[in-house]
């Protein structure tokens, strides 16, 4: 946001305009802005005098103090100030006549304070005069303050976006341009890594017939949703980081938020279904329902339908999508103090955060327990047979329990680390907890997208057959050993599936 010079104008410069000047100066202090603010009169009635006593009294009631002395508007003011703001429509018309009489042709910088009403609506600011009672001055104070807040907000975002921005964010100064550059660089890096990683996973799994197994369809769905999330979110964020505000309008705000919410929901529930598949193979074994192509497609269809349901709700009235933080991104409304958006956030977080987290933890808990029991049985059987180990694999000295625990812990921890900060941010707004700033908000939103970076590694690159195909099609992308598994330890759809087959 650039430095601005504002001049408030009323007839005598003793009631409305000095009140607006003092209120705006106070808002400048709160938001750490350094705009130049002044006020002037169209008439010579009060030149050199202090503002009216009722004006000063109302300001004192709110802890404000005015050092202003009434002065007359000059022709030079039109060329010095960026905006000349009239207090109501009557003064606006008088000022245009004054400008015409003084041969001032360009009056594009003349605005009316009432045009900055809440939610983009024009309001009629009370016309104050020495004859008005104290109650009128008090009512005018709140009108002027709200319009001044919206004026500041209007300078941070485009006019058609101002009504969507929660007034809470107007308390903060624009973010340091250096931080916008850092965020832009970070976003560009994770965009490249994620799109390359997930793109390769989609290409390998989708283009290799031997890898198009039912279980791998879930991995393919995860990679596809992660790719789409980064492709739809990061370029938009980069543009807005460059301009330091949201420049794409309300429609793209909705589209951006819908894509982020939908693809994030699909990714989380895809991870949950992958955990279910591992649980079914490892824990239930031959008693479990085998995964088929039809069942995998049904699960994927369920994931997308559920994600679609939750993401269209704000579009039809249950909550809404609004700019957040430093106004370079859009998300669900978690700042409004009404039960409509608050109830949506609570229910949404239950179904898209707590339930998947519980199911993932539940699945891996029993997977680890099952493998631990199996390993214990293997060791006891080896002792009875007086052999060192019953395993014939080259990896016999590696504990399957430790490997599986490591994969499970990595999966849950990274998922939890990526999304939890943003959930905490939303709950800060939901429960009116102080300390939420635009910087923490935008970093939380950006960091949540890093889940799309590590998912290809956890679910793709750790897959043994995937690594073999990747070595054939793109050898430069492969690190480490990619030798074929031994016949007595065949590779399966996932590491956990491989362990299950070795148990059998």
Helices and strands as residue ranges (DSSP letters): E 5-10, H 16-30, E 36-41, H 53-61, H 75-80, E 83-86, H 89-101, E 110-112, G 113-116, G 118-120, H 134-156, H 159-162, G 167-171, H 177-207, G 209-211, H 214-243, H 249-279, I 280-284, G 285-287, H 293-313, G 314-316, E 321-324, E 329-332, H 339-349, I 350-354, H 355-384, H 400-430, H 438-448, H 451-456, I 457-461, H 464-473, G 475-477, G 487-489, H 495-503
